[in-house]
Amino acid sequence: MLYSLHVKNLALIKEQEIEFSKGLNILTGETGAGKSVILGSVNLALGAKADGSLIRTGEEYALVELVFGVENELQKKLLLDMDIPVEEDGNVVIQRKIMQGRSISKVCGETVTTRQLKDIASVLINIHGQNDHQELLHKKKHMEILDDYCLDKLKPLFEKLSTEYSKLKELEKSLESTNIDEAARLREQELLEFETGEISDAEIVVGEDEKLETKYHKMVNSRKISEAACVVSSMTGSGDGDENASDMIGRAVRELSSVVSYDKDLEDLLSQLSDVENLLTDFNHALSGYLDDLEFDDEDFRTTEERLNTLNHLKDKYGGTLEKVLEYYNEKMSRLETLSDLDANRNKMIADIAAQKEKVLSLCKKISDIRKKQALVLQESLKDALIDLNFIDVKLEIRITSDEDKISARGYDDAQFMISTNPGESLRAMDQIASGGELSRIMLALKTVVADKDDISTLIFDEIDAGISGKTAWKVSKKLGELSKEHQIICITHLPQIAAMADTHFMIEKGLEDGRTVTNIYRLKEDDGTKELARLLGGDEVTAASLQNAREMRQLAEETKRGK
C-alpha cells in the first residue's frame, strides 16, 4: 500500500505530506483547489513527463516522494527480479527531484531510469485518471483489457508466438529478396562471386592482424630500438673498461667475499649481491639474444606490410574487424547459394513459410480459444458488477472475431465490447450508446473485476464519479467501499455519497501564506468530515439541514460497510 506522499515546491504546493491509511481514502475540495496536483505528483514520482514549469515560482527544484509498503510476496519477487531494492522493513521509497532541464529519480537511494519507474508502478499501483474511461470507446483497448484479464494463461503462449512469428517474418523477407529478374540476378551473383572470392583468397585467420600490427610496429621502429638496446648493453655488461654495471658488481662481490669470514652477518648480504650479479648476467644474455633477433631483411618487411595492407583493406570494405569480414563472407555465400539455384531455393522457402505459418496459426488458435473462453467469464463478472452499479437491465457481450489473414505477434483476434444499458435495446458498440457517466461506471466495474485477479494493492481513482448522481452515485460509493476491503483505495471526488464512505477523509484547499497562494492538504476529523459532507450537499453555506443530512448519510455509509 501507499503509506505516504511528500510534495515540496510543486505548482502551488510549498510543502505537504499526506499519510494514507488502509481502506478508502477520500480527497475533496473546491474546484481549482489543487486536487489534480495531488494525482499529478504521484504520476510524476512514477515517471510521468516533467519540466521546469512545474517548479514553484522562486524555487530551484521540486521534490516528490512516495513510500510504499510491500506486503505481498509476489510483488517483492517482481521487484527483486527487476533489481529494485526493497528495504528490510518491506518499504520502497521512490523519490524524484525535478530541476530546470532535468530530473533525478531514485528508489531506496539508488538512481533509476524512467522506464524502471514505470515498471515499478505497474507492480505497486493502478491509477485511473479523469479521462481514462474514454479509452473504452476504442476497440484496441478492449483487446488489452481481455488480455490483461487472462494474462496468466496467455503469457507463455505470447512468448512462443512472438518467437515463431519473428521466424515467419524473416522467412517471408528472405523470399521477398528473391523477387528479381534474370539480369539483376546475374549482376548480383557476379558481385557476390567477386566479394566472396576476394575474402576467400585472403585466407583470413582471426587475430592475425593484431600480431602483424605488433610485428610491423617493431620493424618500423627497429633502428630506435636497436640504438637504445645497445646503449643499455654497454651500460650493463659489454662496455669497455670496468665502468659497466656487470664488472662493477663483480668487483663488489669479490671485495665482500674477501671479508665475509670475519663476520657471519655479511653472508646474507653477499648472497643478495651474488643474486644481483646472476640476474644481471641473465639479463645481458637475454638482451644479446634480443638484438640478434631484431635483425630482419627487406623481403620480410615487405611481405609483412603487404599482408597487413590486404587485411586492412578487407576490414575497411567489409566490416571493421576480421570477425565481421568472415560474418559478411558467410552471409554472402548463403545468398550466392540461393541465387545459384533460385527456383529450387524459392520452392524450399515457400515450403518453409507454409510450415512455419502452420506453427504460428496453431499458436494463434490456442490463444484465441483461451480468449473466447475467458471472455465468457469476464462478461458475466462485468454484468454482475454493472448491476451493482445501477445498470438495471444491462446486457453485455465480448465479441471476438478471428482472421487468419491478419496475423500479428499477439494472434489473429479482434475484440469488441458490445453493450445494451436499457430494456429493449439491441447490443451496440460502446462508442454508439455509452454516456460519460456510463463509461465511468463501466471502467469502475472493470477495475473491480480485474482487481480480484491481480496483486496490486493500491488503486487511485480521479473523479470516477464523473457524470453520475443520486442513486447511481450511492451504488458507486458502495462498490468503492467493497473494493476497499481488499485494496487500498485513494479517490478524488466531488460527490457526498462517495465521500461519506471514507475510512479516511482529506481536505484540499487554497490559502494565502506570506502573500502567495498555496495549496494545503490535511486530514479531517469526524466532525470536520461531517461539515465537508454538508458543504458538498448544500454548497458554500453549511446549514443545520445540510449537517443533519450529512450525519444521516455518514450513518448509512457506516451501516453499509458493516453489512446491514
C-alpha positions in Angstrom: 0.0 0.0 0.0 1.0 3.6 -0.4 2.0 4.9 3.1 2.7 8.5 2.3 3.1 11.2 -0.3 5.6 14.1 0.3 5.5 17.0 -2.1 7.7 20.1 -2.0 7.8 23.2 -4.3 5.4 21.7 -6.8 3.0 24.2 -8.5 1.0 25.8 -5.7 2.2 23.3 -3.0 5.0 24.7 -0.8 5.5 21.5 1.2 2.9 18.9 2.2 2.9 15.4 3.4 -0.1 13.0 3.3 -0.1 9.8 5.3 -2.6 7.5 3.7 -4.4 4.6 5.5 -5.8 1.3 4.6 -9.3 1.1 3.2 -11.0 4.0 1.3 -9.1 7.4 1.4 -11.2 10.2 0.1 -9.9 13.6 -1.1 -12.3 16.5 -1.6 -12.1 20.2 -2.1 -13.4 23.2 -4.2 -12.9 23.2 -7.9 -9.4 24.6 -8.6 -8.1 23.9 -5.1 -5.4 21.6 -6.4 -6.9 18.1 -6.4 -5.4 17.4 -9.8 -1.9 18.4 -8.4 -2.1 15.5 -5.9 -2.7 12.9 -8.6 -0.2 14.6 -10.8 2.5 14.5 -8.2 2.0 10.7 -7.8 2.3 10.3 -11.6 5.5 12.5 -11.6 7.1 10.3 -9.0 6.3 7.3 -11.1 7.9 8.6 -14.3 5.4 11.0 -15.9 6.9 13.7 -18.1 8.2 16.7 -16.1 9.5 20.1 -16.9 10.7 23.2 -15.1 7.3 24.9 -15.3 6.1 22.7 -12.5 8.6 24.1 -10.1 7.1 26.6 -7.6 8.0 30.1 -8.6 11.2 31.3 -7.0 12.4 27.8 -6.1 15.3 25.8 -7.6 13.7 22.4 -7.6 10.5 20.4 -6.9 10.5 17.1 -5.0 8.0 14.3 -4.8 8.5 11.2 -2.6 6.3 8.1 -2.3 6.7 5.5 0.4 5.1 2.1 -0.4 4.8 -0.8 2.0 5.3 -4.1 0.1 3.5 -6.9 1.9 2.7 -9.2 -1.0 5.4 -11.8 -1.6 4.7 -11.8 -5.4 5.2 -8.0 -5.5 8.5 -8.4 -3.7 9.6 -11.1 -6.1 8.7 -9.0 -9.2 10.6 -6.0 -7.8 13.7 -8.1 -6.9 13.6 -9.6 -10.5 13.8 -6.0 -11.7 16.9 -5.5 -9.5 14.8 -3.0 -7.5 15.9 -2.7 -3.8 13.4 -3.4 -1.1 14.3 -2.2 2.4 14.4 -4.6 5.3 11.1 -3.4 6.6 9.5 -4.0 3.3 9.3 -0.3 2.3 10.1 1.0 -1.1 10.9 4.7 -1.2 10.5 6.4 -4.6 11.9 9.9 -4.9 12.0 12.3 -7.9 13.8 15.6 -7.9 12.8 18.0 -10.7 15.1 20.8 -11.8 15.3 23.1 -14.8 16.1 20.9 -17.8 16.5 17.6 -16.0 15.2 15.4 -13.2 16.7 12.6 -11.0 14.8 9.6 -9.8 15.8 7.2 -7.0 14.4 4.1 -5.5 15.7 3.4 -1.9 18.6 5.7 -2.7 19.6 4.1 -6.0 19.2 6.1 -9.2 16.8 4.5 -11.7 15.5 5.3 -15.2 12.1 6.5 -16.2 11.5 3.0 -17.8 12.3 1.4 -14.5 9.9 3.7 -12.7 7.1 2.8 -14.9 7.8 -0.9 -14.5 7.8 -0.4 -10.7 4.5 1.5 -10.9 2.9 -1.5 -12.8 3.6 -3.7 -9.8 2.7 -1.3 -7.0 -0.2 0.8 -8.1 -3.1 1.3 -10.6 -4.1 4.8 -11.4 -7.3 5.8 -13.2 -7.3 9.4 -14.4 -10.3 11.6 -15.3 -10.3 10.7 -19.0 -9.1 7.2 -18.9 -12.6 5.8 -19.3 -12.7 7.4 -22.7 -10.3 4.7 -23.9 -13.3 2.3 -23.7 -14.5 4.0 -26.9 -11.6 2.5 -28.8 -11.7 -1.2 -29.8 -8.0 -1.6 -29.4 -8.4 -1.1 -25.6 -11.0 -3.9 -25.4 -8.4 -6.5 -26.5 -5.9 -5.1 -24.0 -8.5 -5.4 -21.2 -9.3 -9.0 -22.1 -5.7 -10.0 -22.5 -4.8 -8.4 -19.1 -7.7 -10.4 -17.6 -6.3 -13.8 -18.7 -2.6 -12.9 -19.0 -1.6 -15.7 -16.6 -2.9 -18.2 -19.2 -1.8 -16.2 -22.3 1.7 -15.1 -21.3 3.6 -18.3 -22.2 1.7 -18.6 -25.5 2.5 -14.9 -26.3 6.2 -15.6 -25.7 6.2 -18.6 -28.0 4.1 -16.8 -30.7 6.5 -13.9 -30.6 9.4 -16.2 -31.4 7.6 -18.1 -34.1 6.1 -15.0 -35.7 9.5 -13.4 -35.9 10.8 -16.5 -37.7 7.9 -16.3 -40.1 8.6 -12.7 -41.0 12.3 -13.5 -41.6 11.4 -16.3 -44.0 8.9 -14.0 -45.8 11.6 -11.3 -46.0 14.1 -13.8 -47.5 11.6 -14.9 -50.1 10.8 -11.3 -51.0 14.5 -10.7 -51.6 14.5 -13.4 -54.4 11.9 -11.5 -56.4 14.4 -10.2 -59.0 14.6 -10.5 -62.8 17.3 -12.7 -64.5 19.6 -9.7 -65.4 19.5 -8.4 -61.9 20.2 -11.9 -60.6 23.3 -12.3 -62.8 24.6 -8.9 -61.8 24.2 -9.6 -58.1 25.7 -13.1 -58.5 28.7 -11.7 -60.3 29.3 -9.1 -57.5 28.9 -11.8 -54.8 31.3 -14.1 -56.5 33.9 -11.3 -56.6 33.5 -10.3 -53.0 33.5 -13.8 -51.6 36.4 -14.7 -53.8 38.4 -11.7 -52.5 37.8 -12.7 -49.0 38.4 -16.4 -49.6 41.7 -15.8 -51.3 43.0 -13.8 -48.3 42.7 -17.0 -46.1 41.9 -14.9 -43.1 42.9 -16.1 -39.6 41.2 -14.2 -36.8 43.8 -12.4 -34.7 46.4 -12.3 -37.4 46.0 -8.6 -38.0 46.8 -7.8 -34.4 50.0 -9.9 -34.5 51.1 -8.3 -37.8 50.4 -4.8 -36.4 52.8 -5.6 -33.5 55.4 -7.0 -35.7 55.2 -4.2 -38.2 55.4 -1.5 -35.5 58.5 -3.3 -34.2 60.1 -3.3 -37.7 59.4 0.3 -38.4 61.0 1.3 -35.1 63.8 -1.2 -35.1 66.6 1.4 -35.5 65.4 3.3 -32.4 65.0 0.1 -30.5 68.5 -1.2 -31.6 70.2 2.1 -30.6 68.6 2.1 -27.2 69.3 -1.6 -26.6 73.0 -1.2 -27.5 73.3 1.7 -25.0 71.8 -0.5 -22.3 74.0 -3.4 -23.2 77.2 -1.2 -22.9 76.0 0.2 -19.6 75.1 -3.2 -18.1 77.7 -5.6 -19.4 79.5 -5.0 -22.7 81.2 -1.7 -22.1 85.0 -1.0 -22.3 87.0 -1.0 -19.2 85.4 -1.5 -15.8 82.7 1.2 -16.0 79.8 -1.1 -16.8 77.4 -2.5 -14.2 78.4 -6.1 -14.6 82.1 -5.5 -14.0 81.5 -3.2 -11.1 79.1 -5.7 -9.3 81.7 -8.5 -10.0 84.3 -6.4 -8.2 81.8 -5.7 -5.3 81.2 -9.5 -5.0 84.9 -10.2 -4.8 85.5 -7.4 -2.2 82.7 -8.7 0.1 83.9 -12.3 -0.3 87.3 -11.3 1.0 85.9 -10.2 4.4 82.9 -12.4 4.9 84.9 -14.8 7.0 85.3 -12.1 9.6 81.5 -11.6 10.3 78.8 -14.2 9.5 76.2 -11.3 9.3 77.8 -10.5 5.9 76.8 -13.8 4.4 73.2 -12.7 3.7 74.4 -9.5 2.1 76.9 -11.5 0.0 74.1 -13.9 -1.1 71.9 -11.0 -2.1 74.7 -9.3 -4.1 75.5 -12.6 -5.8 71.8 -12.9 -6.9 72.1 -9.4 -8.4 75.2 -10.5 -10.3 73.5 -13.6 -11.6 70.3 -11.7 -12.6 72.4 -9.1 -14.4 74.3 -11.8 -16.3 71.0 -13.5 -17.3 69.7 -10.1 -18.4 72.7 -9.4 -20.6 72.4 -12.8 -22.3 68.7 -12.2 -23.0 69.4 -8.7 -24.3 72.1 -10.0 -26.6 69.7 -12.6 -28.0 67.0 -9.9 -28.5 69.5 -7.8 -30.5 70.3 -10.8 -32.7 66.6 -11.4 -33.4 66.0 -7.8 -34.1 67.7 -8.1 -37.4 65.4 -8.8 -40.4 65.7 -8.5 -44.2 63.8 -6.2 -46.5 61.8 -9.0 -48.0 60.4 -9.9 -44.6 59.4 -6.3 -44.1 57.8 -6.0 -47.5 55.8 -9.2 -47.0 54.5 -8.1 -43.6 53.5 -4.7 -44.9 51.6 -6.2 -47.9 49.8 -8.7 -45.8 48.8 -6.1 -43.3 47.5 -3.8 -46.1 45.4 -6.7 -47.5 43.8 -7.4 -44.2 43.1 -3.7 -43.5 41.6 -3.3 -47.0 39.2 -6.1 -46.3 38.3 -4.7 -42.9 37.6 -1.2 -44.4 35.5 -2.7 -47.1 33.5 -5.5 -45.3 33.2 -4.8 -41.6 35.9 -3.2 -39.5 37.2 -6.4 -37.9 38.3 -9.8 -39.3 35.4 -11.4 -37.4 32.9 -9.1 -39.2 34.6 -9.8 -42.5 34.1 -13.5 -42.0 30.4 -12.9 -41.0 30.0 -10.9 -44.2 31.6 -13.7 -46.2 29.2 -16.4 -44.7 26.2 -14.2 -45.3 27.1 -13.5 -48.9 27.9 -17.2 -49.5 24.5 -18.1 -48.3 23.0 -15.5 -50.6 25.1 -16.8 -53.5 23.9 -20.3 -52.9 20.3 -19.1 -53.1 20.9 -17.2 -56.3 22.8 -20.1 -57.9 19.7 -22.3 -57.9 17.0 -19.7 -57.5 13.9 -21.7 -58.4 14.8 -24.6 -56.2 15.6 -22.3 -53.3 12.4 -20.3 -53.8 10.4 -23.5 -53.7 12.1 -24.6 -50.5 11.4 -21.1 -48.9 7.8 -21.3 -49.9 7.5 -24.8 -48.2 9.3 -23.5 -45.1 7.0 -20.5 -44.9 3.9 -22.7 -45.2 5.3 -25.0 -42.4 6.2 -22.0 -40.2 2.8 -20.4 -40.8 1.1 -23.6 -39.6 3.1 -23.3 -36.3 2.0 -19.7 -36.0 -1.6 -20.4 -36.8 -1.7 -23.3 -34.3 -0.5 -20.9 -31.5 -2.9 -18.2 -32.6 -5.8 -20.7 -32.3 -4.7 -21.7 -28.8 -4.6 -18.0 -27.8 -8.0 -17.5 -29.5 -9.6 -20.4 -27.7 -8.4 -19.1 -24.3 -9.7 -15.6 -25.1 -13.1 -16.8 -26.1 -13.4 -19.0 -23.0 -12.2 -16.2 -20.7 -14.4 -13.6 -22.5 -17.5 -15.5 -21.3 -16.2 -15.5 -17.7 -15.3 -11.8 -17.9 -18.5 -10.7 -19.5 -20.6 -12.4 -16.7 -18.4 -10.9 -14.0 -18.8 -7.5 -15.6 -22.5 -7.8 -15.9 -22.8 -8.6 -12.2 -20.5 -5.6 -11.3 -22.6 -3.3 -13.6 -25.8 -4.4 -12.0 -24.3 -3.4 -8.6 -23.5 0.0 -10.2 -27.2 0.6 -11.0 -27.3 -0.7 -14.6 -30.8 -2.2 -14.0 -31.2 -4.3 -17.2 -27.8 -4.4 -18.7 -26.7 -6.8 -21.5 -23.0 -7.3 -22.3 -21.2 -9.4 -24.8 -17.5 -9.6 -25.6 -17.3 -10.4 -29.3 -14.1 -12.0 -30.7 -13.5 -12.3 -34.4 -10.6 -14.2 -35.9 -9.0 -13.6 -39.2 -6.1 -15.8 -40.4 -5.1 -13.1 -42.9 -4.4 -10.6 -40.0 -1.8 -12.4 -38.0 0.4 -10.5 -35.6 2.7 -11.3 -32.6 -0.5 -11.1 -30.5 -2.6 -13.5 -32.5 -5.2 -13.0 -35.2 -8.2 -11.9 -33.0 -10.1 -8.7 -32.7 -12.3 -8.0 -29.6 -15.1 -5.6 -29.1 -17.3 -4.9 -26.0 -21.0 -4.8 -27.0 -23.5 -3.4 -24.5 -27.1 -2.6 -24.0 -28.0 -0.4 -21.0 -31.8 -0.1 -21.5 -34.5 -2.7 -21.8 -35.5 -3.5 -25.4 -32.3 -2.1 -27.0 -30.1 -4.3 -29.1 -26.4 -4.8 -28.3 -24.3 -2.0 -29.8 -20.7 -0.7 -29.7 -19.8 1.4 -26.6 -19.0 4.5 -28.7 -22.5 4.4 -30.1 -24.5 4.4 -26.8 -22.5 4.9 -23.7 -22.5 8.3 -22.0 -19.7 9.8 -19.9 -21.3 8.6 -16.6 -21.9 5.2 -18.0 -18.3 4.9 -19.2 -17.1 5.9 -15.7 -19.2 3.1 -14.1 -18.1 0.5 -16.8 -14.5 1.4 -16.1 -15.1 1.0 -12.3 -16.7 -2.3 -12.9 -13.7 -3.4 -14.9 -11.3 -2.2 -12.2 -13.3 -4.1 -9.6 -13.3 -7.4 -11.6 -9.6 -7.2 -12.6 -8.6 -6.2 -9.0 -9.7 -9.6 -7.8 -7.2 -11.3 -10.1 -4.0 -9.1 -9.8 -1.7 -8.4 -6.8 -1.8 -4.6 -7.0 -2.8 -3.4 -3.6 -3.3 0.3 -4.2 -5.9 1.8 -6.7 -6.2 5.6 -7.3 -9.4 7.0 -8.9 -9.5 10.6 -10.0 -13.2 11.6 -10.2 -14.5 8.1 -11.2 -17.9 9.6 -10.4 -17.9 11.9 -13.4 -21.4 12.3 -14.9 -23.3 10.4 -12.1 -25.5 11.5 -9.2 -28.3 10.4 -6.9 -29.0 6.6 -6.5 -26.3 5.8 -9.0 -23.7 7.7 -7.0 -24.6 5.7 -3.9 -24.2 2.5 -5.9 -20.7 3.6 -6.9 -19.9 4.5 -3.3 -20.9 1.1 -2.1 -18.8 -0.5 -4.9 -15.8 1.5 -3.8 -16.4 0.5 -0.2 -16.5 -3.2 -1.1 -13.3 -2.8 -3.2 -11.6 -1.1 -0.3 -12.0 -4.1 2.0 -9.2 -5.9 0.0 -7.4 -3.0 -1.5 -6.2 0.5 -0.5 -8.3 3.0 -2.5 -7.4 6.6 -2.9 -10.3 8.5 -4.6 -10.7 12.2 -5.6 -14.4 13.0 -5.7 -16.9 15.8 -5.6 -19.9 13.6 -4.6 -21.0 13.5 -0.9 -22.3 9.9 -1.4 -18.8 8.7 -2.1 -17.2 10.9 0.5 -19.5 9.5 3.1 -18.0 6.1 2.6 -14.5 7.3 3.5 -12.4 5.5 6.1 -10.0 8.5 5.9 -11.0 11.9 4.6 -8.6 14.6 3.4 -9.5 18.2 2.6 -7.7 20.1 -0.2 -8.0 23.9 -0.2 -6.2 27.0 -1.3 -5.0 29.6 1.1 -2.6 32.6 1.4 0.8 32.3 3.0 3.2 35.3 3.0 1.0 36.9 0.3 1.2 33.9 -2.0 -1.4 31.3 -2.9 -0.7 27.9 -1.6 -2.5 24.5 -1.7 -2.9 22.8 1.6 -3.9 19.2 2.3 -5.0 18.0 5.8 -6.8 15.0 7.3 -10.3 15.7 8.6 -11.5 14.6 12.0 -15.0 13.1 12.2 -16.8 16.5 12.9 -14.9 18.3 10.2 -15.7 15.4 7.8 -19.4 15.8 8.5 -19.1 19.6 7.8 -17.3 18.8 4.5 -20.1 16.4 3.6 -22.6 19.2 4.4 -20.7 21.5 2.1 -20.8 19.0 -0.7 -24.5 18.5 -0.1 -25.6 22.1 0.2 -22.9 24.4 -1.2 -20.7 27.0 0.5 -23.2 27.8 3.3 -23.5 24.9 5.7 -27.0 24.8 7.3 -28.5 22.8 10.1 -30.4 20.8 7.5 -27.4 20.0 5.4 -25.5 19.0 8.6 -28.3 16.7 9.6 -28.4 15.2 6.1 -24.6 14.7 6.2 -24.9 12.8 9.6 -27.6 10.6 8.2 -25.5 9.9 5.1 -22.5 9.1 7.1 -24.6 6.7 9.3 -26.0 5.0 6.3 -22.4 4.5 4.9 -21.3 3.0 8.2 -24.2 0.6 8.2 -23.4 -0.3 4.6 -19.8 -1.0 5.5 -20.9 -3.2 8.4 -23.1 -5.2 6.0 -26.5 -4.1 7.5 
